[in-house]
Amino acid sequence: MHSPEPSLPVGGQAVLEGVMMRSPQALAVAVRRPDGTVVLKDEPYTSLAARYSLLKRPFVRGPVVLLEALITGIRALSFSAQVVAQEEDEEESPLGWKSIALTMVFAFLLAFVLFGFLPHYLSGLAGYLLGRPLTPADFLFHVIDGIIKAFFILVYIWGISRFREIHRVFEYHGAEHKSICAYEAGEPLTVENARRHGTCHPRCGTSFILVVLLVSLLVFTIFFPLFPPLTRTGLVNNLIQVLIKVALMFPIAAIAYEIIRWGGREPNHPLARVLLWPGLATQRITTQEPDDSQLEVALEALKAVLAREAEAKAALQ
């Protein structure tokens, strides 16, 4: 039996010992317990764009999709943590919502310092090595800023990949991609078919991060010279500039999302290859070759969302 025609956009995320899959009207998380059995949680899903047509428009939908991906990703991670810990009561789970909230706050603060403020500050100091001051009004400032950010991101990803638990998540990330590739190729959703595909995918979040860096280079280079007072030096001014950069991430994310979406439709276009190559190269770290048991979990989650989609379609007929 062949898989349904790959007309539905399906995305996913690796979680602890499992995979979350999401389609326009369904969401499923499959997680393997320590005893080897697989727990499946699937439910209907209605995106904000499906409720409000305005949110489907290009350059509006990107930030909305990312926000929803963050929320559903946290929920899926919480569920997988409970299953792996063999906890059935969420209040007794070692990763309850309070713990998740504190973890997310710490993660955002760490990201702000490590990938926001520190690269920005170091880019200004780089001017001393060049014999002249650098400010956000200089194109070179943003080039250096982007290089430092990319370096920090790659080192961070490589560093966490050394942990066994994270390496397992990266293997499930590979299983997610292989399963989706088999589906998009219109092949039967079997382990044998999924195994033949690569672990990289142009619509991956890893590619999105690298495209954001490229787009931000262009946006920051255009924006800051238009407002000379924003380019003054000093620690406080640096902090204000970074906060402005954070605010600009919304339009940057919107543009980057459209590039990723277009690149997914036109993977063989020369420009798409250039723009998506850094992300695909980085996926060689964030995705690892899964074993058959991990592919089974990813395929189970994928089949669950497709089954719910089929039920929803049948209900409308």
Secondary structure, DSSP 8 states (H G I E B T S, - for coil): -----TTS--EEEEETTEEEEEETTEEEEEEE-TTS-EEEEEEE---HHHH-GGGGSTTTHHHHHHHHHHHHHHHHHHHHHHHHTT---GGG-TT-HHHHHHHHHHHHHHHHIIIIIHHHHHHHHHHHHHTS---TTSHHHHHHHHHHHHHHHHHHHHHHTTSHHHHHHHHHHHHHHHHHHHHHTT----HHHHHTS-S--TTSHHHHHHHHHHHHHHHHHHHGGG-GGGG--SHHHHHHHHHHHHHHHHHHHHHHHHHHHHHHH-TTSHHHHHHHHHHHHHHHHH-----HHHHHHHHHHHHHHHHHHHHHHHHH-
